[in-house]
Amino acid sequence: MVAPAAALRVVRCGGSSLHGARAVFSADSKQVGLGTGPFSRKGEDPKLSNDGATGWCHRGLLLPGGVLRRRVTAVLLPARYLLCASGDFVKVYSVATEETLRLMGGHGDRVTAIQLNPHNHMQLYSSSLDGSIKLWDFMDGIPIKTFTVGSKLLALYALPSLEDSVFVVIPKSGERDTFQLVSVKLTKAAAQDLEAKELSVVLDGVDASPKHIAFGRESEYVASVKEVNLQVYFFKRKQLNRFSVSAIKTKSGSNHFTCIACHPTEDCIATGHADGKIRLWRNFYHKKEYTFSTLHWHHDTVMDVAFSMEGTSLLSGGVESVLVLWHNESDRQKDFLPRLGSAIEYISMSPDGALCCTLHSDNRITIINSNLRFSKSIQGLIKSADVKTGLVVDPRTKALVLNGEPGHLQFYCLQSDQQLFSLDIVQRQYIHQAGLNQADLVKVAFSAQGKWLATVEEREEVTDPELQLKLWFYDEETQSFKLNTRINMPHDDHITDMCFRDMDELEDDSLILVTTGRDCVFKVWVMVEDTDPEAQQSVSWSCDFVGSYHNYQATNCCFSEDGSLLAVSFEETVTVWDSVTWDLKCTFCHPPGKIRNICFGRLTCSKYLIGATDCGFLCCWNLLSCALEWSAHLNILVLQPDPLSEHIAAVSWLSKESSLFVFKPNEPRPIYIQRNLCKEKIQLAAFVPRDEPETIASEKYLWLRRSQLFFLTDTQELMTLSTKSLEERLTPSSKQLAVEESLSVTPFSLLLGKHRRQQSQEDTDHGKLVVHSKHKQDSPAVKELLHTPAHVLPSASFLCPIFINSLLISKENKSAVEAADEVEMESEKSEDDSDEEGDVTEMEQEDTSPMELLGETTCKLSKSQEKELRKIRKMNYSWISAF
């Protein structure tokens, strides 16, 4: 029976804000022996505590009983993982390698907060706007429980003093923009999906931001800030104290609270304000006798504050992109880590205090050592104010290329969801001040092989705009782009479009670049030899031809697949030009409405030209008959051809709904339609060629076989269409790293790994082809024994025979006569054994080795191997399914 094909679904694959919630470091620990002796009598069954802090061990294995044991305690190690909320998912990064190890998905809306389970540091709580709290085993990426609260959850706090409750921020029913801090009791039932409806209000009138609430020393009180008010609630005394600051506005801003943090060991509260000041509150047990001191360095809003783990210092960050370390309550003793790239949104500390991380507004994560030295940087997709360049694919790296930091071009890796590198195009210092007209990158185009890059930068001026066209050459030695030609004012007005002649077989000296502008012309740029003897490069670019049509503004341009024709749209008219003689061949017109997008068909559809107008028409013209082939009434915003097939993707926007249509120009009926593709408006799209063609089960999805479609929404969420699960998005190396990172190095794993490496080396040295039985290499029993935490394994008496049997080395292969005699003797066994062996033989016959098909002979199973195989098959592995 053939399994049904997986449905095509929209997957968020990048661009989700990494700064939507505070990041969390893992609390890693190592068990260290403190002594040996008969700490418990034989037959006892000592338990491991919830957090793995204390237990019994013998030679590295936890045993259910025994006399000689060693008491172990947990010693805190440097954090190995960093967990971040990213859109609907939770990401697990490696602190050492910066790679994405795991992507945990299951929430139906944006994740608003994550926090380690204070009673088990291998588990993680997450809250979401979908109204649920999930408890994760983040080492395996498995959701353990889902608690449905019902209301939108905007923040989450888990305290060590409460084992079965957490605190969340929810909207107050019946009131708009009013929120409450409530306690939620988490049911301890065995089911995976549970309801958590038992809520009790702790504070009323709180702010929705998770940075506006903090819990004090040993969870004795909770503090909340909103506007100019601070309120502190003491749990034991059930007392609520309120404080306020003056609402006076200064040059740097108002006194409004922006963030709060509580000292870990003392009764001290730190608050950040919109005017750049930090206040340290003390003696707040008394409503009238409270005191506060002020720290001031930031010139603008303090975005976040955080105490060190010991409370000896305070960290703060803001829009200046500078991390400030305050050593005491004096302005004089402070250190700085400047130039972190963009505004600091959140500051997080690792449990051992050795690391801290800052989350930035441009989707960057910076990991910093305790001595305020830069350590690592994880850069996701930078969200710029406006993606003017569109989505462009780098032919070399298959990376998405678009606007990054102001004046920069970012190369974004789709597989790792991280930035490969950033290219400074404008090469000017960007000033973070509103109202300034600064140069920005607006157009980007690559040549077919990726050797040449064309960029356009402009500064918006009312009367006299500044324009620069730059041509960059890829240097193989430096593995980067170098500036070759700079052209000032290539057009008299803004450049509207740009494209290279896309022909792989052409040499560099035959490359052509076309630009269109609001000055009613299109220009053809070609490479010429540089005659200047002092010039650093041998070639440069210059204008070769200028074309126009009835003084209309030129809006779009594109070359045909073979490069022989150039299509240029002039408002409501599409013109077709010969790319050799630059003669005007024909014109197409479809009033009313200006042409918004144009593209040529490819392969068998190369005789068609497609255009979309801003009045809601999609048109297909036949270049041979110079007539309109067909048209459709669709408000197309995006028109994107697949470079490896005849398919064209068109995205429409109607009634607050984005819809996808995939079609071939020679067929008026779409081959795929996806209504309500997403809630946001799709602005840009791009087909990215796959490294290898995808195996597609359904015929209607064959258009995704060779290329994958990515699209960017107006909220700058990067999405794609896929039939795969989320884990399959990670690269094989990342998945392997995720497995290796999650394993503890045990004596058994070291011994087995060394034995396998030696065996492999010996086989290679002797030139032998050794066929190992599958149960020795890939036995689930061995994998679970080596890879599963010791405190959740079954008893050692159960695992020992399985493990020992898997390590047994089979005898040397016998002669064909001896093997035949053994098979004949085996056939005289009991009926059950015979039937079982028949099943094995049948299975082996069906699984034909590729070597046999090429005429090679593989080794048959010996008698001892067959016996071992039967033993393995009879063993019960049902306990593995629990993991």
LINSUL-V662604 format. One line per field, one symbol per residue. ss: DSSP state (H for helix, E for strand, C for the rest). psi: psi as a letter, one per 20 degrees, with the letter a starting at -180 (. if undefined). Layout:
ss=???
psi=???
This chain:
ss=CCCCCCCCEEEEEECCCCCCCCCEECCCEEEEEEEEECCCCCCCCCCCCCCCCEEEEECCECCCCCCCEEEEEEEECCCCEEEEEECCEEEEEECCCCCEEEEEECCCCCEEEEEEECCEEEEEEEEECCCEEEEEECCCCEEEEEEECCCCEEEEECCCCCCCEEEEEEECCCCCCCEEEEEEECCCCCCCEEECCCEEEEEEEECCCHHHEEECHHHCEEEEEECCEEEEEECCCCEEEEEECCCCCECCECCCEEEEEECCCCCEEEEEECCCEEEEEECCCCCCCCEEEEEECCCCCEEEEEECCCCCCEEEEECCCCEEEECCCCCCCEEEECCCCCCEEEEEECCCCCEEEEEECCCEEEEEECCCCEEEEEECCCCCCCCCCCCEECCCCCCEEEECCCCEEEEEECCCCEEEEEEECCCCCCCCCCCCCCCEEEEEEECCCCCEEEEEEEECCCCCCEEEEEEEEEECCCCEEEEEEEEECCCCCCEEEEEECCCCCCCHHHCEEEEEECCCCEEEEEEEECCCCCCCCCEEEEEEEEECCCCCCEEEEEECCCCCEEEEEECCEEEEEECCCCCEEEEEECCCCCEEEEEECCHHHCCEEEEEECCCCEEEEECCCCEEEEEECCCEEEEEECCCCCEEEEEEECCCCEEEEEEECCCCCCCEEEEEEECCCEEEEEEEECCCCCCCCCHHHHHHCCEEEEEEECCCCEEEEECCCCHHHCCHHHHHHHHHHCCCCCHHHHHHHHHHHHHHHHHHHHCCCCCCCHHHHCCHHHHHHHHCCHHHCCCHHHHHHHHHHHHCCCCCCCCHHHHHHHHHHHCCCCHHHHHHHHHHHHHHHHCCCHHHHCCCCCCCCCHHHHHHHHHHHHCCCHHHHHC
psi=ppqqqqqpqppojriqpikirprpqqnqrpppqjrrrmhqqpirmqqprhjkhqaqqokippqirrgorppqrppprqphqppqpncirpqoqphgijqohqooqhqjapphqqpqoiioijqpqqqrijjqpppqnihikppgqopohgrpoiqpppqhiphjqrpqpqqppippkpqqoqpppoqkriqhoqpninqppgqqkrqhpiijpqpapkkhrpqqqpdjqpppppggilpoppqqrqkppahiarjqqhrqqqphirnppppqrijjqppoprkjhphijqqqrppogpiapohqqpqrhijirpqqqbiikpppophakqihnqrqnrljgrpogqpqqqhijhqqqpprikkqpppprhjlppfrpooaoporhpnhiaoqpohgikqpprpcqpjqppopphgilqpgrppoghlqpppnpqipoqpqphqqqqrhijhqppqpqqpoqggnqpqpppppppohgilrpqpgppopmhriaqphrqqqonohiqrhijqpppqqrijkqqqpprpqpoiohjqhqhqrqrphqpqrokkqpphqqqqrhijhqppppndjqpqpqpigikqogrqppmqrpqpgqqqqrrdikijqppqprijkpoqoqphgilrpgrqqnpnphpooqpijaiqppppropllppqppprphioipqippoqlgrhrpphqqppopqhqpqophqhijiijgiqppqqprijlpprrpqjrrhhihqqhhghghhghhiqqoqhghgggggghgggggghghikqopoqqhihhkphggghhhipqhijqaqhhhhghggghhippqrqprrhghhhhghhhhijarhghghghhgggghhhhmpqhhhhjiqprprprghghghghgghiqojhhhhi.
